[in-house]
Amino acid sequence: NQNGTVSDIGSDVLDAAQETFQEDVETVKNQIESVIEAVHASIQAGLQSVNTGVRL
């Protein structure tokens, strides 16, 4: 059945595209989390030095 084959190929392509998209989303999510952690760390460091400055 020619039709079946075409739609099978179509759905395979869609599945592959969806998997790739999922991986991209994961990657972006991880990058955002890393950035947030870095920002948080530098805010903490900034607060620490402000506190130290106040104490001095």
mmCIF entry with sequence, helices, sheets and N, C-alpha, C, O atoms, coordinates in Angstrom:
data_MODEL
# 
_entry.id   MODEL 
# 
_entity.id                         1 
_entity.type                       polymer 
_entity.pdbx_number_of_molecules   1 
# 
_entity_poly.entity_id                      1 
_entity_poly.type                           'polypeptide(L)' 
_entity_poly.nstd_linkage                   no 
_entity_poly.nstd_monomer                   no 
_entity_poly.pdbx_seq_one_letter_code       NQNGTVSDIGSDVLDAAQETFQEDVETVKNQIESVIEAVHASIQAGLQSVNTGVRL 
_entity_poly.pdbx_seq_one_letter_code_can   NQNGTVSDIGSDVLDAAQETFQEDVETVKNQIESVIEAVHASIQAGLQSVNTGVRL 
_entity_poly.pdbx_strand_id                 A 
# 
loop_
_entity_poly_seq.entity_id 
_entity_poly_seq.num 
_entity_poly_seq.mon_id 
_entity_poly_seq.hetero 
1 1  ASN n 
1 2  GLN n 
1 3  ASN n 
1 4  GLY n 
1 5  THR n 
1 6  VAL n 
1 7  SER n 
1 8  ASP n 
1 9  ILE n 
1 10 GLY n 
1 11 SER n 
1 12 ASP n 
1 13 VAL n 
1 14 LEU n 
1 15 ASP n 
1 16 ALA n 
1 17 ALA n 
1 18 GLN n 
1 19 GLU n 
1 20 THR n 
1 21 PHE n 
1 22 GLN n 
1 23 GLU n 
1 24 ASP n 
1 25 VAL n 
1 26 GLU n 
1 27 THR n 
1 28 VAL n 
1 29 LYS n 
1 30 ASN n 
1 31 GLN n 
1 32 ILE n 
1 33 GLU n 
1 34 SER n 
1 35 VAL n 
1 36 ILE n 
1 37 GLU n 
1 38 ALA n 
1 39 VAL n 
1 40 HIS n 
1 41 ALA n 
1 42 SER n 
1 43 ILE n 
1 44 GLN n 
1 45 ALA n 
1 46 GLY n 
1 47 LEU n 
1 48 GLN n 
1 49 SER n 
1 50 VAL n 
1 51 ASN n 
1 52 THR n 
1 53 GLY n 
1 54 VAL n 
1 55 ARG n 
1 56 LEU n 
# 
_struct_asym.id          A 
_struct_asym.entity_id   1 
# 
_struct_conf.conf_type_id            HELX_P 
_struct_conf.id                      HELX_P1 
_struct_conf.pdbx_PDB_helix_id       AA1 
_struct_conf.beg_label_comp_id       GLN 
_struct_conf.beg_label_asym_id       A 
_struct_conf.beg_label_seq_id        2 
_struct_conf.pdbx_beg_PDB_ins_code   ? 
_struct_conf.end_label_comp_id       ARG 
_struct_conf.end_label_asym_id       A 
_struct_conf.end_label_seq_id        55 
_struct_conf.pdbx_end_PDB_ins_code   ? 
_struct_conf.beg_auth_comp_id        GLN 
_struct_conf.beg_auth_asym_id        A 
_struct_conf.beg_auth_seq_id         2 
_struct_conf.end_auth_comp_id        ARG 
_struct_conf.end_auth_asym_id        A 
_struct_conf.end_auth_seq_id         55 
_struct_conf.pdbx_PDB_helix_class    1 
_struct_conf.details                 ? 
_struct_conf.pdbx_PDB_helix_length   54 
# 
_struct_conf_type.id          HELX_P 
_struct_conf_type.criteria    ? 
_struct_conf_type.reference   ? 
# 
loop_
_atom_site.group_PDB 
_atom_site.id 
_atom_site.type_symbol 
_atom_site.label_atom_id 
_atom_site.label_alt_id 
_atom_site.label_comp_id 
_atom_site.label_asym_id 
_atom_site.label_entity_id 
_atom_site.label_seq_id 
_atom_site.pdbx_PDB_ins_code 
_atom_site.Cartn_x 
_atom_site.Cartn_y 
_atom_site.Cartn_z 
_atom_site.occupancy 
_atom_site.B_iso_or_equiv 
_atom_site.pdbx_formal_charge 
_atom_site.auth_seq_id 
_atom_site.auth_comp_id 
_atom_site.auth_asym_id 
_atom_site.auth_atom_id 
_atom_site.pdbx_PDB_model_num 
ATOM 1   N N  . ASN A 1 1  ? 0.850  -1.209 0.000  1.00 0.00 ? 1  ASN A N  1 
ATOM 2   C CA . ASN A 1 1  ? 0.000  0.000  0.000  1.00 0.00 ? 1  ASN A CA 1 
ATOM 3   C C  . ASN A 1 1  ? 0.876  1.247  0.000  1.00 0.00 ? 1  ASN A C  1 
ATOM 4   O O  . ASN A 1 1  ? 1.519  1.572  0.998  1.00 0.00 ? 1  ASN A O  1 
ATOM 5   N N  . GLN A 1 2  ? 0.890  1.927  -1.122 1.00 0.00 ? 2  GLN A N  1 
ATOM 6   C CA . GLN A 1 2  ? 1.749  3.099  -1.296 1.00 0.00 ? 2  GLN A CA 1 
ATOM 7   C C  . GLN A 1 2  ? 1.439  4.176  -0.254 1.00 0.00 ? 2  GLN A C  1 
ATOM 8   O O  . GLN A 1 2  ? 2.341  4.790  0.316  1.00 0.00 ? 2  GLN A O  1 
ATOM 9   N N  . ASN A 1 3  ? 0.156  4.386  -0.022 1.00 0.00 ? 3  ASN A N  1 
ATOM 10  C CA . ASN A 1 3  ? -0.284 5.413  0.919  1.00 0.00 ? 3  ASN A CA 1 
ATOM 11  C C  . ASN A 1 3  ? 0.278  5.166  2.313  1.00 0.00 ? 3  ASN A C  1 
ATOM 12  O O  . ASN A 1 3  ? 0.805  6.076  2.953  1.00 0.00 ? 3  ASN A O  1 
ATOM 13  N N  . GLY A 1 4  ? 0.159  3.928  2.771  1.00 0.00 ? 4  GLY A N  1 
ATOM 14  C CA . GLY A 1 4  ? 0.657  3.560  4.095  1.00 0.00 ? 4  GLY A CA 1 
ATOM 15  C C  . GLY A 1 4  ? 2.127  3.896  4.240  1.00 0.00 ? 4  GLY A C  1 
ATOM 16  O O  . GLY A 1 4  ? 2.555  4.440  5.258  1.00 0.00 ? 4  GLY A O  1 
ATOM 17  N N  . THR A 1 5  ? 2.897  3.567  3.213  1.00 0.00 ? 5  THR A N  1 
ATOM 18  C CA . THR A 1 5  ? 4.340  3.807  3.240  1.00 0.00 ? 5  THR A CA 1 
ATOM 19  C C  . THR A 1 5  ? 4.634  5.300  3.405  1.00 0.00 ? 5  THR A C  1 
ATOM 20  O O  . THR A 1 5  ? 5.464  5.698  4.223  1.00 0.00 ? 5  THR A O  1 
ATOM 21  N N  . VAL A 1 6  ? 3.941  6.112  2.615  1.00 0.00 ? 6  VAL A N  1 
ATOM 22  C CA . VAL A 1 6  ? 4.174  7.556  2.674  1.00 0.00 ? 6  VAL A CA 1 
ATOM 23  C C  . VAL A 1 6  ? 3.859  8.092  4.060  1.00 0.00 ? 6  VAL A C  1 
ATOM 24  O O  . VAL A 1 6  ? 4.633  8.871  4.617  1.00 0.00 ? 6  VAL A O  1 
ATOM 25  N N  . SER A 1 7  ? 2.725  7.680  4.624  1.00 0.00 ? 7  SER A N  1 
ATOM 26  C CA . SER A 1 7  ? 2.363  8.202  5.943  1.00 0.00 ? 7  SER A CA 1 
ATOM 27  C C  . SER A 1 7  ? 3.289  7.635  7.020  1.00 0.00 ? 7  SER A C  1 
ATOM 28  O O  . SER A 1 7  ? 3.559  8.306  8.016  1.00 0.00 ? 7  SER A O  1 
ATOM 29  N N  . ASP A 1 8  ? 3.778  6.405  6.829  1.00 0.00 ? 8  ASP A N  1 
ATOM 30  C CA . ASP A 1 8  ? 4.755  5.836  7.773  1.00 0.00 ? 8  ASP A CA 1 
ATOM 31  C C  . ASP A 1 8  ? 6.017  6.680  7.783  1.00 0.00 ? 8  ASP A C  1 
ATOM 32  O O  . ASP A 1 8  ? 6.531  7.048  8.839  1.00 0.00 ? 8  ASP A O  1 
ATOM 33  N N  . ILE A 1 9  ? 6.508  6.982  6.575  1.00 0.00 ? 9  ILE A N  1 
ATOM 34  C CA . ILE A 1 9  ? 7.713  7.814  6.468  1.00 0.00 ? 9  ILE A CA 1 
ATOM 35  C C  . ILE A 1 9  ? 7.438  9.164  7.116  1.00 0.00 ? 9  ILE A C  1 
ATOM 36  O O  . ILE A 1 9  ? 8.268  9.681  7.864  1.00 0.00 ? 9  ILE A O  1 
ATOM 37  N N  . GLY A 1 10 ? 6.268  9.735  6.826  1.00 0.00 ? 10 GLY A N  1 
ATOM 38  C CA . GLY A 1 10 ? 5.888  11.017 7.406  1.00 0.00 ? 10 GLY A CA 1 
ATOM 39  C C  . GLY A 1 10 ? 5.919  10.989 8.921  1.00 0.00 ? 10 GLY A C  1 
ATOM 40  O O  . GLY A 1 10 ? 6.447  11.902 9.555  1.00 0.00 ? 10 GLY A O  1 
ATOM 41  N N  . SER A 1 11 ? 5.351  9.936  9.502  1.00 0.00 ? 11 SER A N  1 
ATOM 42  C CA . SER A 1 11 ? 5.292  9.890  10.961 1.00 0.00 ? 11 SER A CA 1 
ATOM 43  C C  . SER A 1 11 ? 6.672  9.615  11.564 1.00 0.00 ? 11 SER A C  1 
ATOM 44  O O  . SER A 1 11 ? 6.981  10.082 12.661 1.00 0.00 ? 11 SER A O  1 
ATOM 45  N N  . ASP A 1 12 ? 7.506  8.850  10.834 1.00 0.00 ? 12 ASP A N  1 
ATOM 46  C CA . ASP A 1 12 ? 8.894  8.649  11.293 1.00 0.00 ? 12 ASP A CA 1 
ATOM 47  C C  . ASP A 1 12 ? 9.626  9.978  11.347 1.00 0.00 ? 12 ASP A C  1 
ATOM 48  O O  . ASP A 1 12 ? 10.328 10.282 12.311 1.00 0.00 ? 12 ASP A O  1 
ATOM 49  N N  . VAL A 1 13 ? 9.448  10.763 10.291 1.00 0.00 ? 13 VAL A N  1 
ATOM 50  C CA . VAL A 1 13 ? 10.095 12.082 10.233 1.00 0.00 ? 13 VAL A CA 1 
ATOM 51  C C  . VAL A 1 13 ? 9.595  12.954 11.380 1.00 0.00 ? 13 VAL A C  1 
ATOM 52  O O  . VAL A 1 13 ? 10.380 13.637 12.036 1.00 0.00 ? 13 VAL A O  1 
ATOM 53  N N  . LEU A 1 14 ? 8.291  12.927 11.616 1.00 0.00 ? 14 LEU A N  1 
ATOM 54  C CA . LEU A 1 14 ? 7.724  13.718 12.710 1.00 0.00 ? 14 LEU A CA 1 
ATOM 55  C C  . LEU A 1 14 ? 8.280  13.273 14.060 1.00 0.00 ? 14 LEU A C  1 
ATOM 56  O O  . LEU A 1 14 ? 8.633  14.099 14.902 1.00 0.00 ? 14 LEU A O  1 
ATOM 57  N N  . ASP A 1 15 ? 8.353  11.950 14.254 1.00 0.00 ? 15 ASP A N  1 
ATOM 58  C CA . ASP A 1 15 ? 8.895  11.423 15.513 1.00 0.00 ? 15 ASP A CA 1 
ATOM 59  C C  . ASP A 1 15 ? 10.321 11.903 15.732 1.00 0.00 ? 15 ASP A C  1 
ATOM 60  O O  . ASP A 1 15 ? 10.683 12.350 16.820 1.00 0.00 ? 15 ASP A O  1 
ATOM 61  N N  . ALA A 1 16 ? 11.126 11.800 14.675 1.00 0.00 ? 16 ALA A N  1 
ATOM 62  C CA . ALA A 1 16 ? 12.523 12.215 14.770 1.00 0.00 ? 16 ALA A CA 1 
ATOM 63  C C  . ALA A 1 16 ? 12.615 13.704 15.089 1.00 0.00 ? 16 ALA A C  1 
ATOM 64  O O  . ALA A 1 16 ? 13.415 14.127 15.924 1.00 0.00 ? 16 ALA A O  1 
ATOM 65  N N  . ALA A 1 17 ? 11.777 14.494 14.404 1.00 0.00 ? 17 ALA A N  1 
ATOM 66  C CA . ALA A 1 17 ? 11.788 15.937 14.636 1.00 0.00 ? 17 ALA A CA 1 
ATOM 67  C C  . ALA A 1 17 ? 11.403 16.247 16.072 1.00 0.00 ? 17 ALA A C  1 
ATOM 68  O O  . ALA A 1 17 ? 11.985 17.127 16.705 1.00 0.00 ? 17 ALA A O  1 
ATOM 69  N N  . GLN A 1 18 ? 10.418 15.517 16.581 1.00 0.00 ? 18 GLN A N  1 
ATOM 70  C CA . GLN A 1 18 ? 9.954  15.757 17.943 1.00 0.00 ? 18 GLN A CA 1 
ATOM 71  C C  . GLN A 1 18 ? 11.035 15.402 18.959 1.00 0.00 ? 18 GLN A C  1 
ATOM 72  O O  . GLN A 1 18 ? 11.237 16.124 19.936 1.00 0.00 ? 18 GLN A O  1 
ATOM 73  N N  . GLU A 1 19 ? 11.730 14.288 18.725 1.00 0.00 ? 19 GLU A N  1 
ATOM 74  C CA . GLU A 1 19 ? 12.812 13.888 19.623 1.00 0.00 ? 19 GLU A CA 1 
ATOM 75  C C  . GLU A 1 19 ? 13.902 14.944 19.646 1.00 0.00 ? 19 GLU A C  1 
ATOM 76  O O  . GLU A 1 19 ? 14.400 15.314 20.709 1.00 0.00 ? 19 GLU A O  1 
ATOM 77  N N  . THR A 1 20 ? 14.274 15.432 18.454 1.00 0.00 ? 20 THR A N  1 
ATOM 78  C CA . THR A 1 20 ? 15.305 16.470 18.357 1.00 0.00 ? 20 THR A CA 1 
ATOM 79  C C  . THR A 1 20 ? 14.863 17.713 19.110 1.00 0.00 ? 20 THR A C  1 
ATOM 80  O O  . THR A 1 20 ? 15.639 18.313 19.853 1.00 0.00 ? 20 THR A O  1 
ATOM 81  N N  . PHE A 1 21 ? 13.613 18.091 18.911 1.00 0.00 ? 21 PHE A N  1 
ATOM 82  C CA . PHE A 1 21 ? 13.066 19.273 19.581 1.00 0.00 ? 21 PHE A CA 1 
ATOM 83  C C  . PHE A 1 21 ? 13.132 19.096 21.083 1.00 0.00 ? 21 PHE A C  1 
ATOM 84  O O  . PHE A 1 21 ? 13.515 20.016 21.806 1.00 0.00 ? 21 PHE A O  1 
ATOM 85  N N  . GLN A 1 22 ? 12.751 17.890 21.565 1.00 0.00 ? 22 GLN A N  1 
ATOM 86  C CA . GLN A 1 22 ? 12.769 17.594 22.997 1.00 0.00 ? 22 GLN A CA 1 
ATOM 87  C C  . GLN A 1 22 ? 14.187 17.762 23.543 1.00 0.00 ? 22 GLN A C  1 
ATOM 88  O O  . GLN A 1 22 ? 14.390 18.352 24.604 1.00 0.00 ? 22 GLN A O  1 
ATOM 89  N N  . GLU A 1 23 ? 15.160 17.235 22.801 1.00 0.00 ? 23 GLU A N  1 
ATOM 90  C CA . GLU A 1 23 ? 16.557 17.337 23.241 1.00 0.00 ? 23 GLU A CA 1 
ATOM 91  C C  . GLU A 1 23 ? 17.007 18.794 23.284 1.00 0.00 ? 23 GLU A C  1 
ATOM 92  O O  . GLU A 1 23 ? 17.702 19.214 24.209 1.00 0.00 ? 23 GLU A O  1 
ATOM 93  N N  . ASP A 1 24 ? 16.598 19.558 22.269 1.00 0.00 ? 24 ASP A N  1 
ATOM 94  C CA . ASP A 1 24 ? 16.950 20.980 22.237 1.00 0.00 ? 24 ASP A CA 1 
ATOM 95  C C  . ASP A 1 24 ? 16.366 21.701 23.443 1.00 0.00 ? 24 ASP A C  1 
ATOM 96  O O  . ASP A 1 24 ? 17.036 22.515 24.078 1.00 0.00 ? 24 ASP A O  1 
ATOM 97  N N  . VAL A 1 25 ? 15.112 21.395 23.750 1.00 0.00 ? 25 VAL A N  1 
ATOM 98  C CA . VAL A 1 25 ? 14.454 22.020 24.906 1.00 0.00 ? 25 VAL A CA 1 
ATOM 99  C C  . VAL A 1 25 ? 15.217 21.674 26.179 1.00 0.00 ? 25 VAL A C  1 
ATOM 100 O O  . VAL A 1 25 ? 15.448 22.539 27.023 1.00 0.00 ? 25 VAL A O  1 
ATOM 101 N N  . GLU A 1 26 ? 15.608 20.410 26.316 1.00 0.00 ? 26 GLU A N  1 
ATOM 102 C CA . GLU A 1 26 ? 16.378 19.989 27.489 1.00 0.00 ? 26 GLU A CA 1 
ATOM 103 C C  . GLU A 1 26 ? 17.684 20.784 27.577 1.00 0.00 ? 26 GLU A C  1 
ATOM 104 O O  . GLU A 1 26 ? 18.043 21.294 28.639 1.00 0.00 ? 26 GLU A O  1 
ATOM 105 N N  . THR A 1 27 ? 18.382 20.880 26.451 1.00 0.00 ? 27 THR A N  1 
ATOM 106 C CA . THR A 1 27 ? 19.664 21.598 26.415 1.00 0.00 ? 27 THR A CA 1 
ATOM 107 C C  . THR A 1 27 ? 19.479 23.045 26.835 1.00 0.00 ? 27 THR A C  1 
ATOM 108 O O  . THR A 1 27 ? 20.222 23.561 27.670 1.00 0.00 ? 27 THR A O  1 
ATOM 109 N N  . VAL A 1 28 ? 18.479 23.695 26.247 1.00 0.00 ? 28 VAL A N  1 
ATOM 110 C CA . VAL A 1 28 ? 18.213 25.101 26.573 1.00 0.00 ? 28 VAL A CA 1 
ATOM 111 C C  . VAL A 1 28 ? 17.866 25.240 28.044 1.00 0.00 ? 28 VAL A C  1 
ATOM 112 O O  . VAL A 1 28 ? 18.330 26.166 28.709 1.00 0.00 ? 28 VAL A O  1 
ATOM 113 N N  . LYS A 1 29 ? 17.047 24.319 28.560 1.00 0.00 ? 29 LYS A N  1 
ATOM 114 C CA . LYS A 1 29 ? 16.659 24.356 29.969 1.00 0.00 ? 29 LYS A CA 1 
ATOM 115 C C  . LYS A 1 29 ? 17.887 24.249 30.861 1.00 0.00 ? 29 LYS A C  1 
ATOM 116 O O  . LYS A 1 29 ? 18.015 24.975 31.846 1.00 0.00 ? 29 LYS A O  1 
ATOM 117 N N  . ASN A 1 30 ? 18.790 23.338 30.509 1.00 0.00 ? 30 ASN A N  1 
ATOM 118 C CA . ASN A 1 30 ? 20.017 23.172 31.293 1.00 0.00 ? 30 ASN A CA 1 
ATOM 119 C C  . ASN A 1 30 ? 20.878 24.425 31.239 1.00 0.00 ? 30 ASN A C  1 
ATOM 120 O O  . ASN A 1 30 ? 21.458 24.829 32.247 1.00 0.00 ? 30 ASN A O  1 
ATOM 121 N N  . GLN A 1 31 ? 20.963 25.046 30.052 1.00 0.00 ? 31 GLN A N  1 
ATOM 122 C CA . GLN A 1 31 ? 21.756 26.271 29.916 1.00 0.00 ? 31 GLN A CA 1 
ATOM 123 C C  . GLN A 1 31 ? 21.169 27.387 30.768 1.00 0.00 ? 31 GLN A C  1 
ATOM 124 O O  . GLN A 1 31 ? 21.898 28.117 31.439 1.00 0.00 ? 31 GLN A O  1 
ATOM 125 N N  . ILE A 1 32 ? 19.836 27.513 30.736 1.00 0.00 ? 32 ILE A N  1 
ATOM 126 C CA . ILE A 1 32 ? 19.175 28.549 31.531 1.00 0.00 ? 32 ILE A CA 1 
ATOM 127 C C  . ILE A 1 32 ? 19.431 28.310 33.013 1.00 0.00 ? 32 ILE A C  1 
ATOM 128 O O  . ILE A 1 32 ? 19.710 29.246 33.761 1.00 0.00 ? 32 ILE A O  1 
ATOM 129 N N  . GLU A 1 33 ? 19.335 27.050 33.433 1.00 0.00 ? 33 GLU A N  1 
ATOM 130 C CA . GLU A 1 33 ? 19.581 26.727 34.841 1.00 0.00 ? 33 GLU A CA 1 
ATOM 131 C C  . GLU A 1 33 ? 21.005 27.082 35.236 1.00 0.00 ? 33 GLU A C  1 
ATOM 132 O O  . GLU A 1 33 ? 21.235 27.602 36.328 1.00 0.00 ? 33 GLU A O  1 
ATOM 133 N N  . SER A 1 34 ? 21.971 26.802 34.350 1.00 0.00 ? 34 SER A N  1 
ATOM 134 C CA . SER A 1 34 ? 23.369 27.146 34.637 1.00 0.00 ? 34 SER A CA 1 
ATOM 135 C C  . SER A 1 34 ? 23.532 28.648 34.788 1.00 0.00 ? 34 SER A C  1 
ATOM 136 O O  . SER A 1 34 ? 24.213 29.120 35.698 1.00 0.00 ? 34 SER A O  1 
ATOM 137 N N  . VAL A 1 35 ? 22.901 29.398 33.890 1.00 0.00 ? 35 VAL A N  1 
ATOM 138 C CA . VAL A 1 35 ? 22.985 30.856 33.948 1.00 0.00 ? 35 VAL A CA 1 
ATOM 139 C C  . VAL A 1 35 ? 22.387 31.365 35.252 1.00 0.00 ? 35 VAL A C  1 
ATOM 140 O O  . VAL A 1 35 ? 22.971 32.217 35.922 1.00 0.00 ? 35 VAL A O  1 
ATOM 141 N N  . ILE A 1 36 ? 21.208 30.833 35.612 1.00 0.00 ? 36 ILE A N  1 
ATOM 142 C CA . ILE A 1 36 ? 20.547 31.256 36.855 1.00 0.00 ? 36 ILE A CA 1 
ATOM 143 C C  . ILE A 1 36 ? 21.447 30.956 38.051 1.00 0.00 ? 36 ILE A C  1 
ATOM 144 O O  . ILE A 1 36 ? 21.577 31.773 38.963 1.00 0.00 ? 36 ILE A O  1 
ATOM 145 N N  . GLU A 1 37 ? 22.071 29.770 38.036 1.00 0.00 ? 37 GLU A N  1 
ATOM 146 C CA . GLU A 1 37 ? 22.975 29.414 39.140 1.00 0.00 ? 37 GLU A CA 1 
ATOM 147 C C  . GLU A 1 37 ? 24.148 30.378 39.208 1.00 0.00 ? 37 GLU A C  1 
ATOM 148 O O  . GLU A 1 37 ? 24.543 30.803 40.293 1.00 0.00 ? 37 GLU A O  1 
ATOM 149 N N  . ALA A 1 38 ? 24.704 30.721 38.062 1.00 0.00 ? 38 ALA A N  1 
ATOM 150 C CA . ALA A 1 38 ? 25.844 31.644 38.025 1.00 0.00 ? 38 ALA A CA 1 
ATOM 151 C C  . ALA A 1 38 ? 25.450 33.019 38.550 1.00 0.00 ? 38 ALA A C  1 
ATOM 152 O O  . ALA A 1 38 ? 26.167 33.629 39.343 1.00 0.00 ? 38 ALA A O  1 
ATOM 153 N N  . VAL A 1 39 ? 24.285 33.495 38.087 1.00 0.00 ? 39 VAL A N  1 
ATOM 154 C CA . VAL A 1 39 ? 23.798 34.797 38.554 1.00 0.00 ? 39 VAL A CA 1 
ATOM 155 C C  . VAL A 1 39 ? 23.575 34.755 40.059 1.00 0.00 ? 39 VAL A C  1 
ATOM 156 O O  . VAL A 1 39 ? 23.970 35.668 40.785 1.00 0.00 ? 39 VAL A O  1 
ATOM 157 N N  . HIS A 1 40 ? 22.940 33.687 40.514 1.00 0.00 ? 40 HIS A N  1 
ATOM 158 C CA . HIS A 1 40 ? 22.668 33.531 41.944 1.00 0.00 ? 40 HIS A CA 1 
ATOM 159 C C  . HIS A 1 40 ? 23.963 33.543 42.738 1.00 0.00 ? 40 HIS A C  1 
ATOM 160 O O  . HIS A 1 40 ? 24.061 34.191 43.780 1.00 0.00 ? 40 HIS A O  1 
ATOM 161 N N  . ALA A 1 41 ? 24.962 32.815 42.233 1.00 0.00 ? 41 ALA A N  1 
ATOM 162 C CA . ALA A 1 41 ? 26.255 32.752 42.910 1.00 0.00 ? 41 ALA A CA 1 
ATOM 163 C C  . ALA A 1 41 ? 26.900 34.129 42.989 1.00 0.00 ? 41 ALA A C  1 
ATOM 164 O O  . ALA A 1 41 ? 27.457 34.497 44.023 1.00 0.00 ? 41 ALA A O  1 
ATOM 165 N N  . SER A 1 42 ? 26.825 34.885 41.908 1.00 0.00 ? 42 SER A N  1 
ATOM 166 C CA . SER A 1 42 ? 27.464 36.209 41.943 1.00 0.00 ? 42 SER A CA 1 
ATOM 167 C C  . SER A 1 42 ? 26.684 37.181 42.817 1.00 0.00 ? 42 SER A C  1 
ATOM 168 O O  . SER A 1 42 ? 27.272 38.070 43.433 1.00 0.00 ? 42 SER A O  1 
ATOM 169 N N  . ILE A 1 43 ? 25.363 37.018 42.878 1.00 0.00 ? 43 ILE A N  1 
ATOM 170 C CA . ILE A 1 43 ? 24.569 37.846 43.803 1.00 0.00 ? 43 ILE A CA 1 
ATOM 171 C C  . ILE A 1 43 ? 24.970 37.515 45.240 1.00 0.00 ? 43 ILE A C  1 
ATOM 172 O O  . ILE A 1 43 ? 25.169 38.411 46.060 1.00 0.00 ? 43 ILE A O  1 
ATOM 173 N N  . GLN A 1 44 ? 25.086 36.231 45.531 1.00 0.00 ? 44 GLN A N  1 
ATOM 174 C CA . GLN A 1 44 ? 25.500 35.808 46.869 1.00 0.00 ? 44 GLN A CA 1 
ATOM 175 C C  . GLN A 1 44 ? 26.859 36.408 47.210 1.00 0.00 ? 44 GLN A C  1 
ATOM 176 O O  . GLN A 1 44 ? 27.061 36.935 48.304 1.00 0.00 ? 44 GLN A O  1 
ATOM 177 N N  . ALA A 1 45 ? 27.789 36.323 46.257 1.00 0.00 ? 45 ALA A N  1 
ATOM 178 C CA . ALA A 1 45 ? 29.132 36.859 46.481 1.00 0.00 ? 45 ALA A CA 1 
ATOM 179 C C  . ALA A 1 45 ? 29.071 38.370 46.701 1.00 0.00 ? 45 ALA A C  1 
ATOM 180 O O  . ALA A 1 45 ? 29.771 38.914 47.555 1.00 0.00 ? 45 ALA A O  1 
ATOM 181 N N  . GLY A 1 46 ? 28.218 39.039 45.915 1.00 0.00 ? 46 GLY A N  1 
ATOM 182 C CA . GLY A 1 46 ? 28.051 40.479 46.061 1.00 0.00 ? 46 GLY A CA 1 
ATOM 183 C C  . GLY A 1 46 ? 27.504 40.833 47.429 1.00 0.00 ? 46 GLY A C  1 
ATOM 184 O O  . GLY A 1 46 ? 27.991 41.760 48.076 1.00 0.00 ? 46 GLY A O  1 
ATOM 185 N N  . LEU A 1 47 ? 26.492 40.100 47.872 1.00 0.00 ? 47 LEU A N  1 
ATOM 186 C CA . LEU A 1 47 ? 25.901 40.345 49.186 1.00 0.00 ? 47 LEU A CA 1 
ATOM 187 C C  . LEU A 1 47 ? 26.939 40.103 50.277 1.00 0.00 ? 47 LEU A C  1 
ATOM 188 O O  . LEU A 1 47 ? 27.023 40.843 51.257 1.00 0.00 ? 47 LEU A O  1 
ATOM 189 N N  . GLN A 1 48 ? 27.722 39.052 50.082 1.00 0.00 ? 48 GLN A N  1 
ATOM 190 C CA . GLN A 1 48 ? 28.765 38.729 51.052 1.00 0.00 ? 48 GLN A CA 1 
ATOM 191 C C  . GLN A 1 48 ? 29.740 39.902 51.203 1.00 0.00 ? 48 GLN A C  1 
ATOM 192 O O  . GLN A 1 48 ? 30.069 40.302 52.320 1.00 0.00 ? 48 GLN A O  1 
ATOM 193 N N  . SER A 1 49 ? 30.196 40.447 50.076 1.00 0.00 ? 49 SER A N  1 
ATOM 194 C CA . SER A 1 49 ? 31.167 41.539 50.154 1.00 0.00 ? 49 SER A CA 1 
ATOM 195 C C  . SER A 1 49 ? 30.517 42.810 50.701 1.00 0.00 ? 49 SER A C  1 
ATOM 196 O O  . SER A 1 49 ? 31.176 43.596 51.383 1.00 0.00 ? 49 SER A O  1 
ATOM 197 N N  . VAL A 1 50 ? 29.229 43.018 50.408 1.00 0.00 ? 50 VAL A N  1 
ATOM 198 C CA . VAL A 1 50 ? 28.526 44.157 50.990 1.00 0.00 ? 50 VAL A CA 1 
ATOM 199 C C  . VAL A 1 50 ? 28.464 43.994 52.505 1.00 0.00 ? 50 VAL A C  1 
ATOM 200 O O  . VAL A 1 50 ? 28.741 44.935 53.248 1.00 0.00 ? 50 VAL A O  1 
ATOM 201 N N  . ASN A 1 51 ? 28.100 42.799 52.957 1.00 0.00 ? 51 ASN A N  1 
ATOM 202 C CA . ASN A 1 51 ? 28.037 42.533 54.393 1.00 0.00 ? 51 ASN A CA 1 
ATOM 203 C C  . ASN A 1 51 ? 29.391 42.734 55.048 1.00 0.00 ? 51 ASN A C  1 
ATOM 204 O O  . ASN A 1 51 ? 29.490 43.320 56.126 1.00 0.00 ? 51 ASN A O  1 
ATOM 205 N N  . THR A 1 52 ? 30.441 42.238 54.386 1.00 0.00 ? 52 THR A N  1 
ATOM 206 C CA . THR A 1 52 ? 31.794 42.402 54.909 1.00 0.00 ? 52 THR A CA 1 
ATOM 207 C C  . THR A 1 52 ? 32.136 43.886 54.990 1.00 0.00 ? 52 THR A C  1 
ATOM 208 O O  . THR A 1 52 ? 32.697 44.346 55.985 1.00 0.00 ? 52 THR A O  1 
ATOM 209 N N  . GLY A 1 53 ? 31.801 44.627 53.949 1.00 0.00 ? 53 GLY A N  1 
ATOM 210 C CA . GLY A 1 53 ? 32.052 46.067 53.924 1.00 0.00 ? 53 GLY A CA 1 
ATOM 211 C C  . GLY A 1 53 ? 31.337 46.772 55.057 1.00 0.00 ? 53 GLY A C  1 
ATOM 212 O O  . GLY A 1 53 ? 31.888 47.678 55.682 1.00 0.00 ? 53 GLY A O  1 
ATOM 213 N N  . VAL A 1 54 ? 30.103 46.354 55.321 1.00 0.00 ? 54 VAL A N  1 
ATOM 214 C CA . VAL A 1 54 ? 29.329 46.970 56.412 1.00 0.00 ? 54 VAL A CA 1 
ATOM 215 C C  . VAL A 1 54 ? 29.996 46.659 57.748 1.00 0.00 ? 54 VAL A C  1 
ATOM 216 O O  . VAL A 1 54 ? 30.079 47.519 58.625 1.00 0.00 ? 54 VAL A O  1 
ATOM 217 N N  . ARG A 1 55 ? 30.464 45.439 57.895 1.00 0.00 ? 55 ARG A N  1 
ATOM 218 C CA . ARG A 1 55 ? 31.092 45.050 59.159 1.00 0.00 ? 55 ARG A CA 1 
ATOM 219 C C  . ARG A 1 55 ? 32.379 45.830 59.386 1.00 0.00 ? 55 ARG A C  1 
ATOM 220 O O  . ARG A 1 55 ? 32.666 46.269 60.500 1.00 0.00 ? 55 ARG A O  1 
ATOM 221 N N  . LEU A 1 56 ? 33.156 45.999 58.305 1.00 0.00 ? 56 LEU A N  1 
ATOM 222 C CA . LEU A 1 56 ? 34.383 46.768 58.446 1.00 0.00 ? 56 LEU A CA 1 
ATOM 223 C C  . LEU A 1 56 ? 33.963 48.202 58.738 1.00 0.00 ? 56 LEU A C  1 
ATOM 224 O O  . LEU A 1 56 ? 34.816 49.073 58.904 1.00 0.00 ? 56 LEU A O  1 
# 
